[in-house]
Amino acid sequence: MTLQSDGGSGGPWGSGGSGGTGGSGGGPRNPWGQPPRRPSGGGGGRGGPDFEDFIRRSQERLRSSFPGGGDRFNWMTIIGIVVLLWVVFTSFYRVDPQQRAVVSRLGKYVETTGPGMHFKLPSPIDTVIKRSVEAISTIDIGSASGESQNLMLTGDQNIIDIAYSVRWKIRDPELFLFEIAEPEQTIREVAESAMRAEIASVSLDNAIGPQRAQIAARVQERMQDALDSYRAGVEIRGVDIKQADPPKEVDDAFKDVSAAQQDAQKYLNDANAYAQQLTARAQGEAASFDKVYGQYRLAPEVTRKRMYFETMEDVLSKVDKTVVETEGVQTYLPLSEVQRSSRKAAQ
């Protein structure tokens, strides 16, 4: 076979120049110089329709339905998705069984909801604040909590260092949130005021010892009344007095005084017990005498003999001799016989 050339010198496939694509050249065309042909959109040729071209035409058709073009379509889609997510995630809320939720709309109180799922307007239009109504909080006041001495003046003009704790919980969440700016600080100040008022009405001895429980109960009542008048929405669960001592500077002297008072009280208690015993004995003897006297008035002779026998029985039971009286036997010697016997013995 003889290969012909169209006058070029570019190799066996013809000239290395423009490579005949128009079919005008007489020689064979270069297969490497032609770009691959894309199939037509009408389905002609090999390989079927172009899927990417179909998607592109669909997007253009959708964009043309919005005024302003495709850029506006993209922004509208993004904004719609963001708004939908914002509404979904900020319009529903759940309240636990031990909680209450306070709903406020643009800063104004709307309602208080209980446990469960609830719906509200999206944030920040509606705001939900949850508070536990079962948890009990504690406020410690005084030196027992690490503070300095909490000195108070008693009713008998003595000074006492007292430490106590207040237990409280939220009763009305809406009042707790909106009526008082600093609820915990208010509770602390009300507790100090109520405690000082109660300590000022009792003596030092009562504040230290026997009336501590009564003082705590009265402080709780005072605090509850004051907080209710403030509409604080708080319930006082209890007041516990942990420490009630004299100041440290006079603690040793006060202990000596307390020991002396305890000894004096012990002696008084012993004297009172002995007096009660004597009184009871005297009352018993007086009652017995009254009973015997009543019987004596009814039968004097019989009562007299009975008293004699009982007395002799009581006396003779303490000696080791027994006297037996028999008829016809003289149980004692007359004095004249004793003298006569003595003279005979002397002779």
C-alpha positions, 0 to 999 in steps of 0.5 A: 500500500502506498501512502499519499500526502497532500504536499505536507511533510508532517508524518504519516497522518498528514500535515502537523498544521490545521488538520483537515476538519472541513473535509477539503483535504485529499488525504486522511484526517488526523484523529488526534486533532479533533475534539470529542463531539457532545451528543445533542439535547434532542436525544440524537447520537449515542448516550441519551440526554444530558442530565446536568443540562436538564437540571440547569434548564429546570433551575432557570425555569424556576428562577424565571418565575420569581421577579428579580432573578435567581439571586433573590430566589436563593435569599428567599429560600435561605430566609424561609428556612431560617424563619421556620427553624426559629419558630419551631425551636423557640415556640415549644418548651417543656417543664419538669414536674418539680418546676414552674415556668413563668412566661413573659411577653416583651417583659410583661408577665403573662402566665405561669405554667405547670409540668408538661409541654407548652406552646408560646410565641417565638423568642424574643417575643415570649420569654420563659423562666423556669424555677424549682418549687420543690428545692429547699435553699439554705441561708447561713447567718452568723459565726458558725458559717464562717462570718464574724461574730453576730452579736445581739442584745438580750432583754436583760441587757446582755450580749449574745453571739448567735448563729442560725440558718434559714430554710426556704423555698419558692412558693409563687415563681411569678412573685419571686421573679417580678416583685423583689429585685434581690430575693435572697438578700431580702430574706437574709435581712428579714431573718436578721431583723426578726431574730434581733427582735426576738432576742431582745424580748428574752433573757440571756439564760432563756436564749442560751438554753430552754427557749431556743426552740420557741425563739426559732419558731417565733422568728419563722412566723415573723419572717413569713409575715414580713415576706408575705407583706412584701409579696416575695413569693417565698415560704419559710420552711424553718429556722435552726439556731446552731450557736447561742453563746456569750462573746469570746472575750467573756466566755470563761467568766460566763462558764464559771457563772453558769457552773455556779448557777447549776450548782445552786440549782442542784442544791435547790432541787435537793432541798425541794425533794427533801421538803416534799418527802417530809411533807408527804410523811407528815401528811400521811401521819396526820391522815393516820391519826385522823383515822385512829381518832375517828375509830376512838370516838366510836369505841374508846375502850376497844381502841385504847386496848388496840393501841396498847397492844400495837405499841407493845408489839412494836416495842417488844419486837425489837428485844430478844425477851418474851413476857408471858402472862398466866393466871395465878402467876405473879410476873413481878416481885413486890418491893417489900419481898425484895427487901426481905430477901436482901436482909435474909441474905445479909444475915 
